[in-house]
Amino acid sequence: MKIYTKNGDSGETSLIGGEKVPKFHLRIECYGTIDELNSFVGFLCAGEISQNDKNFLFYLQNQLFNVGTILACERGIYNFSENEVQNVENQIDKIEEMLPPLRNFILPSGDNLIALCNICRTICRRAERRIVELSQEVFVNQEVMKFINRLSDYFFVLGRKLAKERNISEIFWEKNL
């Protein structure tokens, strides 16, 4: 099987189900952003992080493929549930238990992996904005929107956890600097 099909050479692509749309279509933007996020999550997995964190990131990558599939078709073919949202919330809660309380905004800095967590967080936020926009036009499973919203929070706390594990001081925003 060849990887290239030449079907998209005219600037159109097919959604799951066969409908042809322009490559700038909002659905393509949504699942393309999810794909971009998934690639950066893979980059994060390649870093020096615990096996437990890697395992959860691999779980998230699988869920992101499910989200992309949902966004790529008119009719839902995968039942994304509250369980996926709950899994992310549980992970956030577990991480937050080991962190000092947050009292100010933190600059997205530290080391490469902490910065990468923040890149994942911001791509996730962009995906969320696009998905919310899509939901104004067509049905989008609410659990997908909740999952993506929680996921950006997860990447934020994961960055804080990595800073703590590496003894890297968080740099707080100074509004008058």
Protein Blocks (a to p, Z undefined) as FASTA:
>chain_A
ZZbeolmmnopacdehiiacdfkbmklmmmmmmmmmmmmmmmmmmpccdfklmmmmmmmm
mmmmmmmmmmmpfbdcbdcdfklmmmmmmmmmmmmmmpccdfbdcddehbfklmmmmmmm
mmmmmmmmmmmmmmmmmccdfklmmmmmmmmmmmmmmmmmmmmmnopacddddfkZZ
